[in-house]
Amino acid sequence: MLSSLACTWAVQAQTGLAPAIKWPNDLLLEGKKLAGILSEMGLAGEQLYVIVGIGLNVNVDLSPWPEIQEQAYSLRTALGRPVPRVPLLQDILRRIEAGYDCLRAGYTPYDEWSTNLATLGQQVRVTTAEETLDGLAAGVDPDGALRLAMPDGSTRRILVGDVERLR
């Protein structure tokens, strides 16, 4: 939650563009993927750690790859000019650090994160390691789980999966 919000806010501050978050943590701009964020959590002894990888399309020229232009986007394409990467990276890192300090003080970014989710209210297909499910992205829980309203009226909690909007 924190990393996707930090990226969203930094992009807004540095470019004036307003990306949305695709559950759980990709960034979309005009419905196309602008960034992917992956995290891995583990334990080293009694210490919990999280490694976060952020791939943000800043100055990518997608014109040589027409096959992905329907799905991917870059800040350069959106603005029609290159974007200075160092100030954007610094802004992202400052926001992650400030957010981490807030987390340690007991703050949760849930409200802001859920408000910025583009996935909610959409008919989606969720692919997990075990299954593929179609349903309505009805909401998210404070732990980040997606609540998927199934056609039979039941609700499934999805903790990990790839979400694609059904058209």
Salt bridges, closest charged atoms under 4 A:
ASP26 OD2 - LYS22 NZ 3.88
ASP26 OD2 - LYS33 NZ 3.51
ASP91 OD1 - ARG95 NE 2.58
GLU131 OE2 - ARG156 NH2 2.37
ASP134 OD1 - ARG125 NE 2.75
ASP141 OD1 - ARG147 NH1 2.63
ASP141 OD2 - ARG157 NH1 2.35
ASP143 OD2 - ARG157 NH2 2.81
